[in-house]
Amino acid sequence: MIEYIRGTLEELTPALAIVDCQGVGYGLNISLGTFSAIQGKKEVKLFVYEVIREDAYILWGFATKSERELFLQLTSVSGIGAAMARMVLSAFSPSELVEIISTGNDRALKGVKGIGPKAAQRIIVDLRDKILGLDITPTNTQGSAADINKEVQQEAVAALTMLGFSPAPSAKVVNKLLSEEADLPVEQIIKRALKLL
């Protein structure tokens, strides 16, 4: 079992990190949270979760042990696969997610693309007790990314990324704008974000 990989970051996209470890390049699937954490670094250490199937050998990489633990908890929920768990961890930091689950905020979870009302409820019911044992301090998500329109946020960040801005700073600016004015249309968010980036 691989616990972590430490090496030179050779390539990085919002979904994949390629780490050279003594001449072997490991491709690790990552969340946007991990992408933001390692962006701009030459040397990285990623905690690993391995998926070994008949047709594939897949590595998932995480900037922190707490993110990996939440990934494992999410994938233990019926109907939540690895790709969906990555979407959730891309939308929220570990501390935000712990707060959302512990307070039963299904509205925030439903804001994640692909998570419907039933899946949101399942995540909350299945994980509410389990996350108490994790060493993650909840964050108060009021007025933060949990309350914003995820669809509008994702469109705005995607547009800014296509314009050449890095996804992590773009997401921060877009989240700030949406937390101040939740009903802003995408065009307005992009125009305002361009002035702030």
Contacts in CASP RR format, 6 or more apart in sequence:
PFRMAT RR
TARGET T0000
AUTHOR 0000-0000-0000
METHOD contacts of the structure
MODEL  1
MIEYIRGTLEELTPALAIVDCQGVGYGLNISLGTFSAIQGKKEVKLFVYE
VIREDAYILWGFATKSERELFLQLTSVSGIGAAMARMVLSAFSPSELVEI
ISTGNDRALKGVKGIGPKAAQRIIVDLRDKILGLDITPTNTQGSAADINK
EVQQEAVAALTMLGFSPAPSAKVVNKLLSEEADLPVEQIIKRALKLL
1 50 0 8 1.000
2 48 0 8 1.000
2 50 0 8 1.000
2 59 0 8 1.000
3 47 0 8 1.000
3 48 0 8 1.000
4 45 0 8 1.000
4 46 0 8 1.000
4 47 0 8 1.000
4 48 0 8 1.000
5 19 0 8 1.000
5 21 0 8 1.000
5 26 0 8 1.000
5 28 0 8 1.000
5 45 0 8 1.000
5 46 0 8 1.000
5 48 0 8 1.000
5 59 0 8 1.000
5 61 0 8 1.000
6 19 0 8 1.000
6 21 0 8 1.000
6 43 0 8 1.000
6 44 0 8 1.000
6 45 0 8 1.000
6 46 0 8 1.000
7 19 0 8 1.000
7 20 0 8 1.000
7 21 0 8 1.000
7 22 0 8 1.000
7 43 0 8 1.000
7 44 0 8 1.000
7 45 0 8 1.000
8 19 0 8 1.000
8 20 0 8 1.000
8 21 0 8 1.000
8 42 0 8 1.000
8 43 0 8 1.000
8 44 0 8 1.000
9 17 0 8 1.000
9 18 0 8 1.000
9 19 0 8 1.000
9 20 0 8 1.000
9 38 0 8 1.000
9 40 0 8 1.000
9 41 0 8 1.000
9 42 0 8 1.000
9 43 0 8 1.000
9 44 0 8 1.000
10 18 0 8 1.000
10 19 0 8 1.000
10 20 0 8 1.000
10 25 0 8 1.000
11 17 0 8 1.000
11 18 0 8 1.000
12 18 0 8 1.000
12 35 0 8 1.000
12 38 0 8 1.000
12 39 0 8 1.000
12 40 0 8 1.000
13 35 0 8 1.000
14 30 0 8 1.000
14 32 0 8 1.000
14 35 0 8 1.000
14 167 0 8 1.000
15 29 0 8 1.000
15 30 0 8 1.000
15 35 0 8 1.000
15 86 0 8 1.000
16 27 0 8 1.000
16 28 0 8 1.000
16 29 0 8 1.000
16 30 0 8 1.000
17 27 0 8 1.000
17 28 0 8 1.000
17 30 0 8 1.000
17 34 0 8 1.000
17 35 0 8 1.000
17 38 0 8 1.000
17 44 0 8 1.000
17 46 0 8 1.000
17 61 0 8 1.000
18 25 0 8 1.000
18 26 0 8 1.000
18 27 0 8 1.000
18 28 0 8 1.000
19 25 0 8 1.000
19 26 0 8 1.000
19 27 0 8 1.000
19 28 0 8 1.000
19 44 0 8 1.000
19 46 0 8 1.000
20 26 0 8 1.000
26 59 0 8 1.000
27 59 0 8 1.000
28 46 0 8 1.000
28 48 0 8 1.000
28 59 0 8 1.000
28 60 0 8 1.000
28 61 0 8 1.000
29 58 0 8 1.000
29 59 0 8 1.000
29 60 0 8 1.000
29 61 0 8 1.000
29 82 0 8 1.000
29 86 0 8 1.000
30 38 0 8 1.000
30 46 0 8 1.000
30 60 0 8 1.000
30 61 0 8 1.000
30 62 0 8 1.000
30 86 0 8 1.000
31 62 0 8 1.000
31 67 0 8 1.000
31 71 0 8 1.000
31 86 0 8 1.000
31 89 0 8 1.000
31 90 0 8 1.000
32 89 0 8 1.000
32 90 0 8 1.000
32 91 0 8 1.000
32 167 0 8 1.000
32 168 0 8 1.000
32 171 0 8 1.000
33 63 0 8 1.000
33 67 0 8 1.000
33 89 0 8 1.000
33 90 0 8 1.000
33 93 0 8 1.000
33 168 0 8 1.000
34 46 0 8 1.000
34 61 0 8 1.000
34 62 0 8 1.000
34 63 0 8 1.000
34 67 0 8 1.000
35 167 0 8 1.000
35 168 0 8 1.000
36 167 0 8 1.000
36 168 0 8 1.000
36 171 0 8 1.000
37 63 0 8 1.000
37 64 0 8 1.000
38 44 0 8 1.000
38 46 0 8 1.000
38 63 0 8 1.000
39 166 0 8 1.000
39 168 0 8 1.000
46 61 0 8 1.000
46 62 0 8 1.000
46 63 0 8 1.000
47 61 0 8 1.000
47 62 0 8 1.000
47 63 0 8 1.000
47 64 0 8 1.000
47 65 0 8 1.000
47 67 0 8 1.000
47 68 0 8 1.000
48 59 0 8 1.000
48 60 0 8 1.000
48 61 0 8 1.000
48 62 0 8 1.000
48 68 0 8 1.000
49 59 0 8 1.000
49 60 0 8 1.000
49 61 0 8 1.000
49 62 0 8 1.000
49 68 0 8 1.000
49 71 0 8 1.000
49 72 0 8 1.000
50 57 0 8 1.000
50 58 0 8 1.000
50 59 0 8 1.000
50 60 0 8 1.000
51 57 0 8 1.000
51 58 0 8 1.000
51 59 0 8 1.000
51 60 0 8 1.000
51 82 0 8 1.000
52 58 0 8 1.000
58 82 0 8 1.000
60 68 0 8 1.000
60 71 0 8 1.000
60 82 0 8 1.000
60 86 0 8 1.000
61 68 0 8 1.000
62 68 0 8 1.000
62 71 0 8 1.000
64 94 0 8 1.000
66 94 0 8 1.000
66 134 0 8 1.000
66 135 0 8 1.000
66 136 0 8 1.000
67 89 0 8 1.000
67 94 0 8 1.000
69 134 0 8 1.000
69 136 0 8 1.000
70 89 0 8 1.000
70 94 0 8 1.000
70 97 0 8 1.000
70 98 0 8 1.000
70 131 0 8 1.000
70 134 0 8 1.000
70 136 0 8 1.000
71 82 0 8 1.000
71 85 0 8 1.000
71 86 0 8 1.000
71 89 0 8 1.000
73 127 0 8 1.000
73 130 0 8 1.000
73 131 0 8 1.000
73 134 0 8 1.000
74 80 0 8 1.000
74 81 0 8 1.000
74 84 0 8 1.000
74 85 0 8 1.000
74 88 0 8 1.000
74 89 0 8 1.000
74 123 0 8 1.000
74 127 0 8 1.000
75 81 0 8 1.000
75 82 0 8 1.000
75 85 0 8 1.000
76 126 0 8 1.000
77 119 0 8 1.000
77 122 0 8 1.000
77 123 0 8 1.000
77 126 0 8 1.000
77 127 0 8 1.000
78 122 0 8 1.000
78 126 0 8 1.000
79 119 0 8 1.000
79 122 0 8 1.000
80 88 0 8 1.000
80 119 0 8 1.000
80 122 0 8 1.000
80 123 0 8 1.000
84 114 0 8 1.000
84 115 0 8 1.000
84 119 0 8 1.000
87 112 0 8 1.000
87 113 0 8 1.000
87 114 0 8 1.000
87 115 0 8 1.000
88 97 0 8 1.000
88 109 0 8 1.000
88 112 0 8 1.000
88 115 0 8 1.000
88 123 0 8 1.000
89 97 0 8 1.000
91 111 0 8 1.000
91 112 0 8 1.000
91 145 0 8 1.000
91 150 0 8 1.000
92 100 0 8 1.000
92 108 0 8 1.000
92 141 0 8 1.000
92 145 0 8 1.000
92 146 0 8 1.000
93 139 0 8 1.000
94 136 0 8 1.000
95 136 0 8 1.000
95 137 0 8 1.000
95 138 0 8 1.000
95 139 0 8 1.000
96 138 0 8 1.000
96 139 0 8 1.000
96 141 0 8 1.000
96 144 0 8 1.000
96 145 0 8 1.000
96 146 0 8 1.000
98 131 0 8 1.000
98 134 0 8 1.000
98 136 0 8 1.000
98 137 0 8 1.000
98 138 0 8 1.000
98 139 0 8 1.000
99 105 0 8 1.000
99 138 0 8 1.000
99 139 0 8 1.000
99 140 0 8 1.000
99 141 0 8 1.000
99 146 0 8 1.000
100 108 0 8 1.000
100 109 0 8 1.000
100 141 0 8 1.000
100 146 0 8 1.000
101 123 0 8 1.000
101 124 0 8 1.000
101 127 0 8 1.000
101 128 0 8 1.000
101 131 0 8 1.000
102 128 0 8 1.000
102 131 0 8 1.000
102 132 0 8 1.000
102 138 0 8 1.000
104 124 0 8 1.000
104 128 0 8 1.000
105 124 0 8 1.000
105 141 0 8 1.000
105 146 0 8 1.000
106 117 0 8 1.000
106 120 0 8 1.000
106 121 0 8 1.000
106 124 0 8 1.000
108 141 0 8 1.000
108 146 0 8 1.000
108 147 0 8 1.000
109 115 0 8 1.000
109 119 0 8 1.000
109 120 0 8 1.000
109 123 0 8 1.000
109 124 0 8 1.000
110 116 0 8 1.000
110 117 0 8 1.000
110 120 0 8 1.000
111 149 0 8 1.000
111 150 0 8 1.000
111 151 0 8 1.000
112 150 0 8 1.000
113 150 0 8 1.000
113 151 0 8 1.000
113 154 0 8 1.000
115 123 0 8 1.000
141 147 0 8 1.000
143 179 0 8 1.000
144 175 0 8 1.000
144 179 0 8 1.000
145 153 0 8 1.000
145 175 0 8 1.000
145 179 0 8 1.000
147 179 0 8 1.000
147 182 0 8 1.000
148 175 0 8 1.000
148 178 0 8 1.000
148 179 0 8 1.000
148 182 0 8 1.000
149 178 0 8 1.000
149 182 0 8 1.000
149 183 0 8 1.000
152 178 0 8 1.000
152 184 0 8 1.000
152 185 0 8 1.000
152 186 0 8 1.000
152 189 0 8 1.000
153 171 0 8 1.000
153 174 0 8 1.000
153 175 0 8 1.000
153 178 0 8 1.000
155 186 0 8 1.000
156 170 0 8 1.000
156 174 0 8 1.000
156 186 0 8 1.000
156 189 0 8 1.000
156 190 0 8 1.000
156 193 0 8 1.000
157 167 0 8 1.000
157 170 0 8 1.000
157 171 0 8 1.000
157 174 0 8 1.000
159 186 0 8 1.000
159 190 0 8 1.000
160 167 0 8 1.000
160 170 0 8 1.000
160 173 0 8 1.000
160 174 0 8 1.000
160 190 0 8 1.000
160 193 0 8 1.000
160 194 0 8 1.000
160 197 0 8 1.000
161 167 0 8 1.000
161 170 0 8 1.000
163 194 0 8 1.000
165 197 0 8 1.000
169 197 0 8 1.000
170 193 0 8 1.000
170 197 0 8 1.000
173 193 0 8 1.000
173 196 0 8 1.000
173 197 0 8 1.000
174 189 0 8 1.000
174 193 0 8 1.000
176 196 0 8 1.000
177 184 0 8 1.000
177 189 0 8 1.000
177 192 0 8 1.000
177 193 0 8 1.000
177 196 0 8 1.000
178 184 0 8 1.000
178 189 0 8 1.000
184 192 0 8 1.000
END
